[in-house]
């Protein structure tokens, strides 16, 4: 049984609350904290750096416009990330018919070179291997790429992805199978 | 030993824990006996491990914040959603996006422009949905768009006579699709009221509707 949502708005002096009141400095704090994760999502979902930069801007414009709707039911990071996914998916729908994407390898090389912050230092791994995977993800067809990034990189469930994309769970699974098969073929 | 290899799709589902217990036992038995499938399954797991260990952050260019700041500085934080429509994108592109947004969804149900009287209901209430079932957050989104949608719908209705029939048909078709998307989002929110992503989808659908109505209502003056 659903119960009324509790009012768990962020504390008045938090960066979120100050940004909700229109404080741009507070919004910059939020940007600095979350831009890296959002940009990683944008790069991987779009497959190209230039587009990812546009998407990053669109995401934070949208965050700014929607700040009033954040009530603290989830963490701000989770709320923002879901909003980012939605912005990226909506943009992808708009451009899907317009162009067939080819992996811009040089863009991803540049992205990799700029990586400076990692959430966990325990997963450094071999840079060459990571770059191969990033390139292969960028070369995937858009639908398969979205399913793979959201599920296998970002950790969303099939159900969550189905809700976010508006597609059936079976379609998400099929796209995921396709992405994994293509990646295994590409990576040898 | 089972001679037939396991399909990749079944392995992929197995890796995600989506096969039943009995099927999982059968898959594992086959894997223990078939070197080829075992190798494929191991490669799949290596791929998934690598994907999960990709860096969660990629730092954007240093000047990206300046671009964001310049854009947000001209807009109020939250609330005043109607100002978003200053973006210079063609309304035809918006309409196409709206169509894609709900491609494959259920049958279309509402004609917004068919009658002036019907418009307010299509704006604020999904079919077969009682007011009691509407979560407060959804009502807030509904309310924030109701006024501007009603105003634009009335304006557009008054201008119908100056629009080409093919244009009216395009507008009506797109509005039907957007309204169905709104209704679907509201139904989903009724079942999952705390889902922020769904709330965002609902707002995005309303935004597309406002954009379309605004552009369409400006058409006579521009041609």
Interface residues (C-beta under 8 A of the other chain):
Chain A: X2 X4 X5 X19 X20 X21 X22 X24 X27 X28 X31 X32 X35 X36 X37 X39 X40 X43 X44 X52 X53 X56 X57 X60 X61 X64 X65 X66 X67 X68 X69 X70 X71 X73 X74 X79 X82 X83 X85 X86 X90 X93 X94 X96 X97 X111 X114 X115 X116 X117 X118 X119 X120 X123 X125 X129 X130 X133 X134 X148 X152 X153 X155 X158 X160 X163 X164 X166 X167 X173 X174 X176 X177 X180 X181 X183 X184 X187
Chain B: X8 X9 X12 X13 X16 X18 X40 X43 X44 X47 X48 X50 X51 X52 X53 X54 X55 X56 X57 X58 X59 X60 X61 X64 X65 X67 X68 X69 X71 X72 X73 X75 X76 X77 X78 X79 X81 X84 X93 X96 X97 X100 X101 X102 X104 X105 X135 X136 X137 X140 X141 X184 X188 X192 X193 X194 X195 X196 X197 X198 X199 X200 X201 X203 X204
